[in-house]
Amino acid sequence: YSAHTLNMALFQRVFRLSFPLLNRSVFTSSVKWSNASPPEAKLGVSGAIPNDSEQATGLDKTEHDALVAGIEDPFNMSINVIDWGTRANPTKVPSMADERLVGCVCEPDAVQVLWTKVTAGPPQRCSCGHWFVLVKANPNKIHMP
């Protein structure tokens, strides 16, 4: 006998002594499953394999539906490169709330983003000198250049 066979026999003996009511169903069903053929693969309700739009749920479905509708950035995650805002002509930041976080890459070669909280009211200046002003609007409905 191999070590595996002896260990399995010992396990079965301990299990049968410990759980007398369960041992018959557990060990007989394992024998039945080992000899049984695998169940037939069942396809969807229509009998076909579902495609991405039929199978996706949650955020995946939201993203897929937006991409099909022609929205290239459904979660508004693209970086908007805009002109330098001045005090006289600040960069407009659309927001439905009274404040919004804006990430400013202060220098072209910078490897970090400086986050600035822009609130409703007068224009606000980033530490690099870029000016921002909050504008009440729905950011998802506005095309950013």
ZAMARGU-4260 file (C-alpha; in steps of 0.2 Angstrom, whole numbers, plus 5000, padded with zeros to 4 digits):
<rodrens>
0) 5000/5000/5000 | 5006/5018/4997 | 5006/5031/5010 | 4992/5040/5002 | 4981/5025/5003
5) 4985/5022/5021 | 4982/5040/5026 | 4965/5039/5016 | 4960/5023/5025 | 4964/5031/5042
10) 4955/5046/5038 | 4939/5036/5033 | 4940/5026/5049 | 4941/5041/5060 | 4928/5050/5050
15) 4916/5035/5052 | 4919/5034/5071 | 4916/5053/5073 | 4901/5055/5062 | 4891/5039/5060
20) 4876/5047/5053 | 4886/5056/5039 | 4898/5043/5034 | 4886/5033/5023 | 4881/5048/5012
25) 4898/5055/5011 | 4908/5040/5006 | 4895/5032/4994 | 4892/5049/4985 | 4910/5051/4982
30) 4911/5034/4974 | 4896/5038/4963 | 4903/5054/4958 | 4920/5047/4953 | 4911/5034/4941
35) 4898/5046/4935 | 4901/5056/4918 | 4902/5075/4920 | 4885/5084/4918 | 4881/5091/4901
40) 4886/5109/4898 | 4871/5120/4899 | 4871/5136/4889 | 4860/5152/4893 | 4842/5153/4892
45) 4842/5155/4873 | 4854/5141/4871 | 4869/5152/4865 | 4884/5158/4874 | 4881/5176/4880
50) 4891/5190/4873 | 4899/5204/4883 | 4884/5215/4884 | 4872/5201/4890 | 4884/5195/4903
55) 4891/5211/4910 | 4884/5217/4927 | 4888/5232/4938 | 4902/5244/4933 | 4907/5233/4919
60) 4890/5234/4911 | 4890/5253/4914 | 4907/5255/4905 | 4902/5243/4891 | 4885/5252/4888
65) 4894/5269/4888 | 4908/5263/4876 | 4894/5257/4864 | 4885/5273/4865 | 4901/5282/4860
70) 4907/5289/4876 | 4926/5287/4876 | 4928/5291/4895 | 4913/5284/4904 | 4920/5287/4922
75) 4928/5305/4917 | 4945/5299/4921 | 4955/5306/4906 | 4967/5320/4910 | 4962/5337/4903
80) 4977/5347/4897 | 4971/5365/4897 | 4978/5383/4895 | 4986/5391/4910 | 4974/5400/4921
85) 4977/5418/4926 | 4969/5428/4939 | 4960/5438/4926 | 4955/5422/4916 | 4955/5407/4928
90) 4952/5389/4923 | 4934/5385/4925 | 4931/5369/4935 | 4913/5362/4933 | 4905/5355/4948
95) 4888/5350/4955 | 4893/5353/4973 | 4901/5368/4981 | 4918/5361/4980 | 4929/5350/4969
100) 4947/5342/4970 | 4958/5347/4955 | 4974/5339/4951 | 4987/5351/4945 | 5003/5345/4937
105) 5013/5361/4940 | 5027/5357/4928 | 5028/5348/4912 | 5041/5336/4919 | 5033/5334/4936
110) 5030/5316/4942 | 5017/5320/4955 | 5000/5328/4956 | 4997/5343/4967 | 4979/5342/4973
115) 4969/5358/4976 | 4952/5360/4984 | 4942/5373/4973 | 4927/5380/4982 | 4913/5391/4976
120) 4917/5410/4977 | 4932/5420/4970 | 4946/5412/4960 | 4959/5401/4969 | 4977/5400/4966
125) 4988/5384/4966 | 5005/5385/4973 | 5012/5385/4956 | 5002/5400/4951 | 4988/5392/4941
130) 4971/5400/4945 | 4955/5390/4946 | 4936/5395/4948 | 4922/5384/4952 | 4907/5385/4940
135) 4890/5376/4944 | 4887/5363/4931 | 4886/5345/4928 | 4904/5339/4923 | 4897/5324/4914
140) 4887/5335/4902 | 4901/5347/4898 | 4914/5344/4884 | 4931/5348/4891 | 4944/5353/4878
</rodrens>
